[in-house]
């Protein structure tokens, strides 16, 4: 289970770095669609970490409930 958590954490870091990099690239592009891509990238940069945090929090709460019900 620990290996799975480490792999998922590494994938999360790579995803965040890719989103930050794409935000920078879209900000510097001079293309008609660059503004829309930049706004989408900024949105994902904010929403994805919040969603990941919510999933981790829900998993933590549900695992506590499962342990309490077993006791």
N, C-alpha and C positions, 0 to 999 in steps of 0.2 A: 504494500500500500504506500509506503514511503517513496518508493521509486516512481510510482504513478504521480504522486503529489509533486515531486521534483520536476518531472517531465512536463506536467501541466503548468507549473510555475514558470519554467523556462519558455514554454510556448507563449504564455501570457506576456512575458517580457519582450519576446521577439515581436509579438503582435503590436504591443504598445510602441516599440521603437519604429516599426514600419509605419504606424499611423502618424507618429511625430515627423518622420522623414517625408511622408507623402504630404503632410500639411505644409512643410517647408517648401517642397517642390511646387505644389500648387500655388503657393503664395508668390513664387518667383516667375511662374509661367506667364507668358503674354499670349493667351489663347482665348477665343470667345467663350469657351466653356470653363475657363479656369476659375471664375468666381463661384460657379455652382459646385465644382469639384472641391474647392477650398471650403465652402460652407458645409458640405457633406463630410469632409474630413475632420473639420473642427467638431461637428456634431458627434461623430463616432469617437473622437478622442475624449470627449466628455462622457458619453453614454456608456461605452463599453466598459471602462473601469468601474463605473457605478453599478452596472449590471453584474459584473464579476464579484464585486464586494457583496451585493445583495444575495447572490447565489451562495457564496461562502458563509455568510451570516445565517442563511436559512439552513444550510447543511449542519452548521454548528448547533443551532437550536434543535433541529430534528434529531441529531445524534444524542443530545442530552435527554430529550423526551424518550428515546428508545432505551437508553440506559436506565432511566427512572422507572419505566414500565417493566423492565426485566427484574429490577430489584424488588 
